[in-house]
Each structure stands twice: as C-alpha cells, then as structure tokens.
Amino acid sequence: MRYLALCLALLLPAAAPAYAQTQADAPAPAATPSDAAADAPSSGLRDFCADRPGRATPPCILDAGHIQVETALDDAVFQHNDGAHATLSTYGATEVRFGITSTLEAEVAWAPLVVDHERGASDRTGVGDLSVGFRAALLPPSGDGPQVALQAFVSAPTATHGLGAGGWAGGARLPISAPLGKSLSFGMTPEVDVVRNADGGGTHEALIDAVSLSHAFGKLTLGVEAWGAFDDDPSHQTYQATADLTAALMIDDNLQLDAGGNFGLNRATPNAEIYVGISRRF
C-alpha cells in the first residue's frame, strides 16, 4: 500500500490533475493541447486546450472571462505485485479553470469520491484533497510558436480516511510546448513538489517530469508520454516511471472527450492507471 499512498501524495495535489491526477495529480495530465482543433473557433476564442488527458501540463491560458471544467469520470490505479492486490479508484475528480486575464488563470481541483480497495481488507471510501493554483504565461499565449508558462499550486488536507497527501503540500511546474510541424507537437513539464513525509511529520521534495509527443488526426489527437518521479522521503527514496498513451476527441469547439493509460516501468510504480474524462469550456 506504500506505493498507492505515494501516488496519492504525488498525483492528487496535481489535479491536476492530475495530475486530481490519479491524475487523481494530480495529478497531472498530460495533458496535451488539443491540436485536433486545428482551425480557430468561430467564437474568436483560442483553440480549445485542456489539461487532460495525460501528465504533461500544457502552458495554454484560458481566455479571460471564461470557465473550463475538466472531469475524470473514472480513474483507476492498479497495484498487483509483491503479494499486494490493490486498486485506487477516483470518480468525478474535477478541475475548474478561470480565465482572469489574457496571460493568467486560476485553478481549483477536488476529488469528491475516492475508493481504496485492497484484497483481504475493508475498503476505504472518502473524498480527496482540495488543490488551488495559478498559471501565468511567460510567452505570448496566442502565438503559434513555443509556449512556456509557470504554474504554482497548494493542496489543502481536505481528504478523509487517509485518502490524501496527509497534510498541506504544494509545488510548481514549468509547462513547455512547441509545434514540430502542422499536426505534431512536443510538450514537457518539469515540476518540484513539497510533499509530506511518509511518517506523517515534516515535508520533503519530490522531482517530477513528463515529456510528451502528440499528433492530430482531424478531431482526434493521439499522444505518447514518458513520466518519471523521484521522491526524496527521508525514510525511503523512491523512483517511479511510466510509459503513457493518451487520446482526445473534439466533439465541437468547446467540448472534448478523452481517455488514457499509464503503465508502470518499475516495481515502485503501480502496474497501470486507466482513465476516461470530459472537458467543457463555457
């Protein structure tokens, strides 16, 4: 269960994503800008760009005066090794983004239902932590070239039954993206987090990075990612890594459906995470 608890500590604050990112971080997901909306929307807004799917956060900024709601309808993390059979499921984890200016947005994320199921033990059911953050563009967000933003967030310990980070946490990301052609794009999200120690006392640093490539095929965008995390807990340092697949389908200029899978590359990482979600701009 230590590895699932570590996922809660690293991912739920990112919900960013993700990452309510299990992408709960919150994760983080990758969130790949939706190149599927290749033509500018008729409304005059910027192309639709959601934080999900995936763990690489895009640097895009929501248009001022608009709201975007991004929800993980179902997100399941599976840990089946060393005799452990556990599943961490998150339902309805939602991030709400608010466009403040042309270069600044605010973000709030929360998971209303988290279920931790371990074979041979009673299920734990509760809510997740609340995450609040801001994202500021460091390059003009309306440009066609590379984009860079700075994102900072703090996670409040609102979770119940031990289903959160275990205390106040936070972090900062540097989302980066660049076009590699008409339909291909690159993304990277280096991140530094302050997370709770496993023994419950004090905090330590965690270093995270995600690198993504995505390709648009009309309204459908497919992506691949590599994600890694180093958790410098005083009691036990942990390295985690995944290879990820993402898919996003634009229904119209303001509505996106998505799905994805993250697959563990070492024993310290859960075997798999599978999720589906929806994002809507208002």
N, C-alpha and C positions, 0 to 999 in steps of 0.2 A: 504493500500500500504506500510505501515511501515514494515510489515513482509517480503514482497518481496524485499524491499530495504535492509533489514538486510541480506537476503540471498545473495544479490549481494555483500555486504561488506564482508561476511564470506566466500563465496564459490568461487567467481570469482578469488581472489588472489591465490587460491589453485589450479588453473588449471595447478588443478592441477590437477582442476582438474581438481578438480575437479574440488578441489575439483574445467582450466575452469571447475570448478566442478559444476556449475549448469549445479556439479561437477563440469553448469557454475560452485571451488574451488568447487575452486576451489577448485574448488574445485576445492578434494579430493576426487577413488575414488580410492574399495575400492580398492580399488584396491587390488586385491588378486593375489599373484604369481600364475602363471598358472601351477598348479600341473598336468594339463592334459598332458603336455609334459613330461611324466614320464621318458622316456629314453633320454639320452644325444643326441643332434642333431648330425647328421653325419658330419656337418661342424666343429665340435670340439668346438663350442661356448657353453656358459652356456645355461641352459634351458631358453626358452622364458619367460619373466616376464614383464608384462605391469602394469602401474599404474592404469589402468581401467580394469574391472568395479569396482564400489564401492567407499567408502570413506576412508577405511583403506589403507594407502600407504605402499607398500612393501619396505623392505630395500635393495632389489636387486640392483646391479650396472650393467649398460650396459657395454659389452665388449669394451675395448679400440679400438678406430678407427672405431667404428660402430655408426650408427644413427638409432633411432627408432622414428616413427611418430605415434601418438595416437590421434584419432579424434572422437569427439562426433558428429555423423551425425545429430542427433536431440535430444534435451534435453528440456523437458517441465516441468515447475513447476506450480502447480495449487493451488490457494488460494481461497476457497469458504466458507467463514463464516463471521459472523457479518455484513451481508448485502453486503460484498465485493465479487466480482466475477472477479478475475484477473488471467492471465496466462502469465508467463515469459518464452519465448522460445529462445533457443540458437541453432544456426545452424553452424556446421563446427568448433566448438571450438577445437583447436589443440594444443597439447604439442609435442615439438620436443626435444628428449633427445640425448645427445652427450657423448659417452664414451671417457673419457680423459685418465685415467689410469685404472688399474685393480680394484682400490678402489675408484675412483672418477668420477662423471659425472656432466655435466652441463645441464640445462633445460630451455627452453623458451616456453611460452604458451600465446595464444591470441585467442579471440573470434571475428571473422570477421562479425558476424551478430547476433544481439540481438533484439528481438521484445517484448515489454511490452504492453500487451493488457488488458484493464480494461473496463468492461461493462459500457456504458454511457460516455466514454471518448475517445479521439483520441489516436490511437496507437503511441507509441514512438519506433522508429527504429534507430539503430546505431551500433557501434562497442563496444567491451569490453576493459577492461584494459589489459596491457601487463605485464606479470609476468616473472621474470628471477630468477633462483635459482641454487643451487649446492646440491649434495648429496654425502656424504662420508661414506664408510663402516667403522664401528667400530670393527667388527669381520670379519674374512676372508669370502668374499662373495661367494667363491666357495665351502664352507663347506656344509655338509649335516645336520648339527645341527642348533641350534638357530642362527639367524642373527639379527644384530642391525645396524642401520645407523643414521646419523644426516643429516637433510635436512634444509636448510635455503633459504628463498626467499624474494624478494621485488617486489611490484606491482606498476607500473607507471601509472599515471592517463591519459591514452590514450582514455578512453571511451567517447562517445558522448551522448548528450541528457540525462544526468543523469543516464546512464546505467552502471555505475561502482561504485567503492568504494568511490568516491568523493575526492580523493587525494592520496598522497603516503601512502602506507601501507606495511606491511611485517609480517614475522613470522618465527617460527622454529618448526620442527617436529622431533620426535624420533621414526621412524618406527621400529617395532619389529615383528619378525615372528619366529615360532617354529613348527617343524613337530610333529604331535601327532600319528603317525603311517604311514603306507605306502602311504595312499591316503588322510589322513586328516591333515589339518594344521590350526594353530592359528595365528592371527595377531592382533596387537594393535598399535595405532598411537596417543599418546598424543601430543598436539600442543598448542603453545602460539602464539597469533597474536597481532599485534598492528594495530588497525582499527580506522577509522575516527569517530568522534562524530557525532551524528545524526543532530546536529545544524550546522555542517559544520566547526566548529572551534575546533582545537585540536584533540588529539587522546586518546584512552584508550585501555585496554587489553581485549582480548576475550580468553577464555579457551575452548578447543575442545578436544574430544577424540572419537575414533572409535575402536570397538572390533569386530573381525570377526572370523568365522569358515568356512572353505571351504573343499569340498570333491570332488576328481577327479573320474569321471566315464569314463575311457578311455580318449578320446579327449575333453570331456565335463566336466567342473568344475562348480559346483553349490555352492553358498555361502549364509550365513545369517550374518547380522551385526546389532549392536546397536550403534547409534551415538548420541552424546549429545554436546551442546554448551552453554556456559554461556557468555553473552555479558554484560560487565560492563559499559554500557553507562551512563554518569553522569545524563542524563535526565530520563533514564528509563532502569533498568536492565531487561534483557530478558533471559529466559531459553528455549532452543529448544531441541527436541529429536525426533528421527525417528527409526523405525524398517525397515531394508533394505533387499532386495533379489537381488542376482547377478547371472549371468550366463555367462560363457566364453567358446567359442568353438574354438579349434585349427584346422585350415584348413591345415597348414603344419608347418614346424619348425619355420617359420618366420612370420606367418600371423594368427591373431586372430580376431574373431567377438565376440561382447558382447552385453548384454542388462541388464537392471536392473530397480528396482523401490525402492524409498524411501518413507515411509509412516509416516506422522506426528502423534505424540503421545500426543500433547497438542495443545491448541488453539493458541499459539505463533508460531507454526510451520506450514508451508504450508501443505495442505492436502496430496499432493502426488507430487513426481517427477519421471517421466518416461523417459528413455533414451536408445539409441542404439548407438553403436560405432564400430570402427575398429582400429586395431593396426598392424603396419608392421615394421619389422626390416630389415635394409639394411646393 
